[in-house]
């Protein structure tokens, strides 16, 4: 019973994280490294931000599954559901509930960005603290660290660099805004 409540709480905080991400996107002054790539891919492919978020999370889930040698199907199913869910939540807020949210002053944009960052960051912290559901990127990096004996942060920071560089490259090549 306790595990089920933790999972439900994790999904609730996934929803809050998606709302926070959406607020920072609507602020229009910068996003996380992962979301900068999501926005650049969304702008270049004509797909929604949530769809891209889901697709990239699915890619990392597949990497994690392969590294883990497909030993935890229930965990993969939960991560797949959560990845799909957060993508839909982001789309709901970016293109629906917050679609008309367009702050006209830089001070309001900063306030919206800070609010979004606080909501998404604290929600992510709660999800990690509950330890019942993890993010595919972190799972893949943790498994890679375990298999190679190198540090988790080495892989995670390297991915952050890849995300930012890829986002910048797409923006430069296609004349998109810089999202970082």
C-alpha positions in Angstrom: 0.0 0.0 0.0 2.8 2.4 0.9 4.5 1.7 -2.5 1.3 2.5 -4.3 0.9 5.8 -2.5 4.5 6.7 -3.3 3.9 6.0 -6.9 0.7 8.1 -7.0 2.6 10.9 -5.3 5.4 10.6 -7.8 2.9 10.9 -10.7 1.4 13.9 -9.0 4.8 15.6 -8.7 5.6 14.6 -12.3 2.5 16.7 -13.2 3.7 19.6 -11.1 7.2 19.3 -12.7 5.5 19.5 -16.1 3.6 22.6 -15.0 6.8 24.2 -13.8 8.6 23.4 -17.0 5.7 24.9 -18.9 5.9 28.1 -16.9 9.6 28.5 -17.6 9.0 27.8 -21.3 6.2 30.5 -21.4 8.6 32.9 -19.6 10.7 32.8 -22.7 14.1 33.7 -21.1 15.7 30.3 -20.9 15.2 26.7 -19.9 17.1 23.7 -18.7 19.6 22.0 -21.1 17.3 19.1 -21.8 14.3 21.4 -22.5 16.5 23.6 -24.7 17.0 20.6 -27.0 13.3 19.8 -26.8 12.3 23.3 -27.8 14.8 23.3 -30.7 13.7 20.0 -32.0 10.1 21.1 -31.6 10.8 24.2 -33.6 12.6 22.3 -36.3 10.3 19.3 -36.6 7.0 21.0 -36.1 6.1 18.6 -33.3 4.8 19.7 -29.9 7.3 20.2 -27.0 5.6 17.5 -25.1 5.8 15.0 -27.9 9.5 15.7 -28.3 10.0 15.4 -24.5 8.2 12.0 -24.5 10.3 10.8 -27.5 13.6 11.7 -26.0 12.6 10.2 -22.6 11.6 7.1 -24.5 15.0 7.0 -26.2 16.8 7.2 -22.8 14.4 4.5 -21.5 15.4 2.2 -24.3 19.1 2.9 -23.5 18.5 2.2 -19.8 16.6 -1.0 -20.6 19.4 -2.3 -22.8 22.1 -1.4 -20.2 20.0 -3.0 -17.5 19.6 -6.1 -19.7 15.8 -5.9 -19.5 15.6 -7.1 -15.9 13.0 -4.7 -14.5 9.9 -4.7 -16.8 7.6 -3.1 -14.2 10.1 -0.3 -13.7 10.3 0.3 -17.4 6.5 0.4 -17.7 6.2 3.0 -14.9 8.9 5.1 -16.5 7.2 4.8 -19.9 3.9 5.9 -18.5 5.5 8.8 -16.6 7.4 9.9 -19.7 4.2 9.9 -21.8 2.3 11.6 -18.9 4.8 14.5 -18.5 4.8 15.1 -22.2 1.0 15.4 -22.3 1.1 17.7 -19.2 3.6 20.0 -20.8 1.5 20.2 -23.9 -1.6 20.8 -21.9 0.0 23.8 -20.1 2.1 25.2 -22.9 -0.6 25.0 -25.6 -3.7 25.1 -23.4 -3.9 26.5 -19.9 -0.9 28.8 -20.3 -1.2 29.6 -24.0 -2.2 33.2 -23.4 0.4 33.7 -20.7 2.7 36.3 -22.3 4.3 38.6 -19.8 5.0 42.0 -21.3 7.9 43.1 -19.0 11.2 41.5 -18.3 10.5 41.6 -14.6 7.4 39.5 -15.1 9.3 37.1 -17.3 11.9 36.6 -14.6 9.2 36.1 -12.0 7.5 33.5 -14.2 10.9 31.8 -14.9 11.7 31.7 -11.2 8.3 30.3 -10.3 8.5 27.6 -12.9 12.0 26.7 -11.9 11.0 26.5 -8.2 8.0 24.3 -9.0 9.8 22.0 -11.4 13.0 21.7 -9.3 11.2 21.1 -6.0 8.9 18.6 -7.7 11.8 16.7 -9.2 13.5 16.7 -5.8 10.4 15.1 -4.2 10.2 12.5 -7.0 13.8 11.6 -6.4 13.3 11.5 -2.7 10.3 9.1 -2.9 12.5 6.7 -4.8 9.5 5.0 -6.4 9.9 6.4 -9.9 13.0 7.8 -11.6 13.6 9.7 -14.8 14.9 7.7 -17.8 17.9 10.0 -18.3 19.0 9.6 -14.7 18.4 5.9 -14.9 20.5 5.5 -18.0 23.3 7.6 -16.5 23.2 5.7 -13.2 23.3 2.3 -15.0 26.2 3.5 -17.2 28.1 4.7 -14.2 27.5 1.4 -12.5 28.7 -0.6 -15.5 31.8 1.5 -16.1 32.8 2.5 -12.6 32.8 6.2 -13.6 30.8 8.8 -11.8 27.1 9.4 -12.5 27.7 13.2 -12.7 30.3 12.7 -15.4 27.7 11.1 -17.7 24.9 13.5 -16.7 26.9 16.6 -17.2 28.2 15.3 -20.5 24.6 14.8 -21.6 23.8 18.4 -20.5 26.6 19.6 -22.7 25.4 17.5 -25.7 21.8 18.9 -25.2 23.0 22.5 -25.1 25.4 22.2 -28.1 22.7 20.3 -30.1 20.1 23.0 -29.3 22.6 25.8 -30.3 23.5 24.0 -33.5 19.9 23.5 -34.5 19.1 27.2 -33.7 22.1 28.4 -35.7 21.5 26.1 -38.6 17.7 26.7 -38.9 17.5 30.3 -37.8 15.6 29.4 -34.6 15.7 31.4 -31.4 18.3 30.4 -28.8 16.5 28.5 -26.1 19.3 28.1 -23.6 
